[in-house]
Amino acid sequence: MEKNKVLIIDDVKIVCVAVRMELSEKNYECDIAVEHVTALKMIKLKKYDIVFIDLLMDDINGVKLCAMIKKELPDGIMILMTGYVGSDLEEILKNFVKAGGSASYLLKPFQPGDIFNAIRDS
């Protein structure tokens, strides 16, 4: 089964749009959400194969959101996106995996091919 339904969650809309543009070129069906409440509503209406989740959003932490989404999409692939490079990033990534996320993550700003590498490595 091809993983082609994607939800991109980031409180910075331009990040969502950039990820959607790259994925759409390869025939991925992409939706975006700039707040977690909207994302959770969307997940109840549509089964996504892949969810990109920003780590630091205005209204929620990406690790907590991953755990919430995983309850609705137990087979979905969760990929963390972050520009955060603090000394505790490794611990955050471990917590993301414990919450049901992929060990593969995207570091902002993305380089060409990073998005597809994260999907492939998930």
N, C-alpha and C positions, 0 to 999 in steps of 0.2 A: 504494500500500500504506500503510495506516495504521500509524504507529509506536506500538504499544500495549503492548509487553512491556518493563517497566522494572525495573532493578536499582538499588537505592539503597544506597550503601556509605558508612557513617560510623560512627566508633567511639562516637558519642553516640547511643544508641538513640532518644531522643526526637526527634532531628532526622529520622531515618529514618521514624519513625511520622508525623511532621507532613507530610513530603513525600508519603508513601504516602496519607495521608488526603486531601490535596488532589487528587492524581492519580486516586485511586479514584473520586472524585465525577464524573470525566469518563470513566469506564470504562477507565482504564488498568489493566493487570494488573501489580501491583507486588510485588516481593520485596525483602527487606532483608537486609543482612549488616553485622555490626559488626566484622568483622576480614577482612583481605584473603585469608587462606587459605580461609575459608568462601566468600567471593565467587568466587574462582578455581574452586573445586569446583562452585559453582552454574552458572557460565558453561559448564563442560564438559557440564552436563546440560541446559541450556536456552539457546536463542538469544534474546538480548535485543536489542531495537531501540535502547534508550536506557539509558545507565548514568550515574548521578550519582555522582561520586567526591569525597569530602572531601579537601582538600589535606593537612591535618596530622592524621594518625592515630597511635595509639600504636605500631603495628607496621610502618608503611610511609608513604612520601611519596606523595601522590596522583599526581604526575607519573610516578613510576616504576610505580605500579600501572596507570596509563593505558596505558603502553607494553606492559605484560604482557597486559592485557585486549585491546588492539587486535590482538595476535597471534591470539587466539581468536575475536574478533569484528571482522574487518576492516571490515565495513560498519556497525558499530554507532556510534551517536552518543555521544560521551563529553562530559559536562558537569561542570566543576569546581565544587565548593561550597567556600566558605571564609569564615571570619570574620577572616582575616589581612589586615591593611592596611599592612604594612611597606613601606618605600621600594623594596624589590626585587620587589613584587607584579607589576609589569609584566614583568619578566624571567621570573618564575615562569610567568606566563600564556603567554609566548612559548614556553617549554620545554614546557608542556602541549600547545600546538598542534603543536609538533615531534614530540611523542610520539603524535600522532594524535587529540588532543582538539579540541573545538570552541573557537572564539574567544569564544563566549558563555559566561558563567559566572554563578554565583549568589553574591551577597554576603550572608552571615548578619548579622543576622537577616533573613529573607525578608519581603517585603511581599506583600500579596495580588496575584496575577497574575504575580509574578516567575518562578515555575516554568514557567508556560506561555509566557512571553516568551522564556525561555532555550531552550525546546524549539523555538519558532517561529523563533528567530534562528540556530539551529544548522544 
